[in-house]
Amino acid sequence: MRTEHFLTHLDRAFARLDREPERPAHLQTPRMSRHRVVLLGSTLAFYLAIVVAVLTTSWLVRLDWQIMFFRPYEQWPQLHAFLDYLVVLGQRGPTAVMVAAWLGWRSWRQHTLRPLITLGVSLLLLNITVGAVKLGLGRLGPHYAREIGSAELFAGGDIFPSGHTANAVVTWGILAYLASTTVTRRVLSVVSAVVSLSVGATTVYLGTHWVSDVLLGWSAGLLILLALPWFEPLIARIEAYVFEVRERMRRRVETGLVPEPVAAALTPLLSAGGKWQRRRPVGPVAPAAQPAPAATAAAGHSPVTVRPAAHLPRPHVIRSERTPVTPAGSRRPAHTERAGAAARGTSARPVAGG
């Protein structure tokens, strides 16, 4: 019953996605406007300036060391327990699960896969861009620094830019990017900015990142959010391809090109509100072959009587609940007969085959 209940709800969810997108009139896909292009160019220039400042061991690297020696976690130890939990808002796993759950509900309500695909594309861009710079520059963190005043580059590290900060900007900023109204987009933009700034400052407080790491992490995450409109055609093609593959599989199941066990597993996923169901065989079903009475009697068992099809099947009874029954036609004679045979001086022999 639980499996049928789950498949029923899953069928309703896919049936809702089968509808045409019913987006509100005020819901518009962000476009690469002139204002966004200016912000993108300014953020990119800031990004490059931070990289150059670290590569040349400028005043920014000196600021990194000064704050590291200041040790904020020792100056305000009462904040340590709270900030240990706050920094989780920048970790990839927990934040991706929370945001994906919300966007999954949005996809179901709006009859489109765009929110989930947009989240996947943005996280993929984040992994590629931030991961490449991390591995390319190989900077060590404050806890592993070896030479005072050095930028600690090309030493096998992976903290520049800050992944926690960039992930907080992208993961929470995607909610503002996909907002349905202008007011909601502004409110969520402020919320995501506060969360990402707090996560970046927390990593500096805990001593896991330099200040320049956090600055570059903010810039890297913002660049991805600003460049997302360029990837909207790709997102639309991915959504169309997913539905096309699902429709193709549905036709294969309907026409019987898929084996029966596979079709039984795919039918709940490919059905549309109960419209697409597995076809049942037409016509009477041939009864299962029963053993012949003569063969049954020869094996030492009583013949089995075949019940009419009108009778309902008996409920299954486990072995411990069954009543012990002596099989018909016992292979040994009764005790009285064996006693009589002993009195006559003859040994009681078992029936052949015993």
Disulfide bonds with the S-S distance in Angstrom:
none
